[in-house]
């Protein structure tokens, strides 16, 4: 049994379903578009804390992201020293947080979801989130993101690759609030993500596609 399903590319949902999830409460990634390879290739309201990363002073009005108590993302590596790369990594972090918020927080709207994802990435995010709601599950714990790299593509887009460790997260029943901590660590807790981001007209680096390798050897300790 997986403690937390890995985010996989999927186009199972319609655009209407995506809009419903992003606008009305509780889903990521697809294939690379344009033929260009990506480099590296419930019930009740939750108490919320952990605001989204502090946005750079770029004048962009961003939706606030707050995760429930006990849900946390750890992004290793810090700044790169390159302002453009750091802006891309920051929007990648916000996108990950927006998906976790849509899974773990019961709210009327989750505007950050469609703010940081578009295209195939938004479709698969919606599918991922919907899977939790269908099973009546959410999760708690800390997710680690590491070995993060930014590569600029010829088209003006960028690729962000990173590893994800969910071994310290645990499934939680939406109805009872019971957390299952009995699941042992396994290879399935480690995944490698290869994402494409494009800067939109508002200056946001939106993720447009995601390729995922589950049980990734390169990400295991």
Order of alpha helices (4+ residues) and beta strands (2+ residues): alpha-beta-beta-beta-alpha-alpha-alpha-beta-beta-beta-beta
